[in-house]
Amino acid sequence: MTPIDAMVGPVDLAPYVHDVLNMIVDDMQSGQLPARVDTFTALHGHVDANMYALMADVPFPAGEFGFLNAVDEAVGRALTRGEHYRILAMSASIDGLSSCRPSEADPTG
């Protein structure tokens, strides 16, 4: 049993990877990161990429970085596969739909 298993039980990477990817996409949309970033290592050229894991509350006991590294590696694989482009496209699509809604001032709405 690893320390992380003893601390919180078996932990699923997916929610943490999802949260970190969404934070990365938010930073891309704000202009803090270029959309062409396609590896976890490349993130470090623009931001302290390890802060994403901290902001996502990725659990890790003192001195045990196995789970944290696994999240970072999974995020890196997702970036390499272009998952952030899919999230960016979905976000743009949703933004486009919201602009199609009738405004409250529109009497026909």
N, C-alpha and C positions, 0 to 999 in steps of 0.2 A: 504494500500500500504506500503510495506517495504521500508526502505531506499535504498536498492539496486535497486528496481524497479524504484524508483523516480530518481535515479542517471543514470541508463543506460537502463531502460526498462526491460522487462522480459529477463532473461539471460538463455541460454541453458548450462547445465553442461557439455554435451558431449565433446565439443572441449577442454575444460580445463582438463577433465579426460583423454582424449586421449593424450594430451601433457605431463601431469604428468606421465602417464604410460610409455610413450616413453622415458622420462628422466630416469625413474627408470630402464628400460631395458638397456639403455645406460650405466648406472652405474653398472649393473650386468655384462654386457659384458666387461667392463673395469676392473672388479674385485673389485670395491669399495663396492659392495653389493653382498651377496650370493643369488643365484637364489631361495633358499628355503624360502626367506622372503615372508610370505603369509598374512600379515595384515599391515595396516598403522602404527599401534602401534609398530610392530616389526621393522619397518624401523628406528625408533628412536634409536635403539640399535646400529646402524651403521652410521647414518647421521642425520642431522637436517632435518627431513622429511618436516617440514613446508616451507623450502626453495624451494621445488619443486613448491609449489603454487605461491610463489613470482616470481620464474623464468618463470612460465607459465602466468604471469600477470593476475592472478585471481583477479577480481575486488572486492574490499570491502572498503566501506567508514569507516572513523574513528569510532571505537567502535562497528561496526556491523560485526560480524563474522559468521552470518548465512549461507551466500553463500559459504564462505571459508570452513566452517565445512561440508557443503553438498558435496563439491568437495572432501574433505578428506575422508568422509564416502563412497562416490561412488568409489574412488580409492581403499579403503580398501575392499569393496565388490568385485571389479574386481580382486584384488590380491587373495582373498579367493577363487574365482571361478577359478583361474589359468590363467587369461587372459595374464599375463606376459609370461607364458610358450608358449602360442600361438604366441605372438609377437617374442619371442626368436627363436622359431622354424621357423617362416616365415623369419626372418632375416638370420638364418643359411642357409635356402634353397636358398635365394637370393644370399648370399655370395658364395654358392656352384655353382650356375648357372654362376656367373660372372667369376669363375675360369675355366669354360668350354669354354669360348670365345676364339677364336684364337688370339694369340698375334700379335701385329703389326709387330714383327720381323719374323713371320711365313709366308713364301712365299706362302703357300697354303691357307692362311686365307682370 
